[in-house]
Amino acid sequence: MEYKNLGESLKRELNAIAKERVKRSMRPGIDYIPASGKLMFPQDLLAGVEAVLDGWLTGGRFNREFESRLAKESGSLRALSVNSGSSANLLALATLTSPKLGERALKPGDEVITVASGFPTTVNPILQYRCIPVLCDVQIPNYNIDPDLLEKAVSSKTKAIMLAHTLGNPFDLDAVMEFAQKYGLWVIEDNCDALGAKFDGKRTGSIGHIGTCSFYPAHHITMGEGGAVLLNDPELIRIAESLRDWGRDCWCETGHDNTCGRRFSGQHGKLPFGYDHKYVYSERGFNFKITDIQAAIGLSQLDSLEAFIQKRRQNHAYLTKRIRERLDDVVITDTVHPKAEAAWFGFTLTLREKHAGKRHALLQYLESEKKVGSRLLFAGNILKQPAYLNMPHRVVGGLENTDRVMTETFWVGIWPGLEEEHLDYIAASIASFFGR
Ligand SMILES: Cc1ncc(COP(=O)(O)O)c(C=O)c1O
């Protein structure tokens, strides 16, 4: 990190303040143990201050560096920062609706294959662009699409597949990519919970046509609010850049003009010849950009990404051991595809059939009596959510596992702020509910 604004004495002073801000007490049994959290270091906060003192505020030097480092680390040609993972998903799908893609563009009524169990903003863009989500069941215990359902899901209207790597555990990218190639479908990987995961040695998010990330505090790195879209295809990159930045045709960076040298000498649409290229719109866009303050914090957090992922893996392995040795007959724990390396978001548990119906009491016990935080697998079965009761959709087969996830599945923390003492305590607390 290059500090232009912070002299040594200011850095020392800010460092002392920042150290206080990032301190956290999590004594098992006394303090609350959250299911997710951010791990910040003083240098992350200092980076944000440095960006404030630049006075530039909108995307600038920190954003350029953040995007280029994220692209490199995620194995993509281009990473485009946006203001949330949900915006990233919307931008990803919107990119595939661009008229510039001709026949390949998604149009209202086209079908997009996805799952019914997951986070709502993986499905929302499909509905927002008047496409039809085709909902498949998931497998337990990896909570990803059952690849055997893909052939049953496809129809003459199918144009794309949009799936999340659930809680950091990659879906079967071999099966999905092979199927997509066979039918000429687009693939969007919602990688919001899986930054750093791999499939067959490649980073997830870079294998499909578009990948998305979230940098909300629960995620692998944070900038408060934020996200990114990962792309490899130059045509899609151009469309996504334009859509993120109001739909403009011009590609000048903020604060720069006439990079193309043809600012006043082009013919665009039916505009008068020479209409200022800065105000030519070739897409119906958004403004999803981030500030340089967010980018600076994100850039600093990227320094910790690899260590964070490793700690998540180590914590997940440790808790798996602790839970399986005591509770294997009570709960089902995660499994991973043989070609995948997960970048765990949480530690997922599903109650075995003989304990069905106990989740509600268990989670209340953990929360109130043990001070152990838990989370559900987001929306459960999205079709049962109030906002989605009347949504246009098609279901493939039944959604038995999805309904089971809705009633019997939950997750607890393995985020990098947790140590073995917390994980021991989480396992012991679940065990004590079952009288172990
Ligand atoms: C799979 C998935 N996709 C998208 C999102 C949305 O990300 P954001 O909260 O940054 O909008 C989340 C949020 O946690 C998520 O879990």
The ligand as an SDF file (V2000), in Angstrom:
LIG
                    3D

 16 16  0  0  0  0  0  0  0  0999 V2000
  -24.8660  -16.7740   -2.6850 C   0  0  0  0  0  0  0  0  0  0  0  0
  -25.0370  -15.3040   -2.4760 C   0  0  0  0  0  0  0  0  0  0  0  0
  -25.2130  -14.5070   -3.5350 N   0  0  0  0  0  0  0  0  0  0  0  0
  -25.3600  -13.1750   -3.4120 C   0  0  0  0  0  0  0  0  0  0  0  0
  -25.3160  -12.5720   -2.1780 C   0  0  0  0  0  0  0  0  0  0  0  0
  -25.5080  -11.0860   -2.0750 C   0  0  0  0  0  0  0  0  0  0  0  0
  -24.3700  -10.3980   -1.6780 O   0  0  0  0  0  0  0  0  0  0  0  0
  -24.5110   -8.9180   -1.0670 P   0  0  0  0  0  0  0  0  0  0  0  0
  -24.9610   -9.0650    0.3410 O   0  0  0  0  0  0  0  0  0  0  0  0
  -23.1390   -8.3350   -1.1740 O   0  0  0  0  0  0  0  0  0  0  0  0
  -25.5190   -8.1900   -1.8910 O   0  0  0  0  0  0  0  0  0  0  0  0
  -25.1410  -13.3550   -1.0340 C   0  0  0  0  0  0  0  0  0  0  0  0
  -25.0930  -12.7160    0.2880 C   0  0  0  0  0  0  0  0  0  0  0  0
  -24.5720  -13.2050    1.2470 O   0  0  0  0  0  0  0  0  0  0  0  0
  -24.9950  -14.7440   -1.1820 C   0  0  0  0  0  0  0  0  0  0  0  0
  -24.8340  -15.5490   -0.1170 O   0  0  0  0  0  0  0  0  0  0  0  0
  1  2  1  0
  2  3  1  0
  2 15  2  0
  3  4  2  0
  4  5  1  0
  5  6  1  0
  5 12  2  0
  6  7  1  0
  7  8  1  0
  8  9  2  0
  8 10  1  0
  8 11  1  0
 12 13  1  0
 12 15  1  0
 13 14  2  0
 15 16  1  0
M  END
$$$$
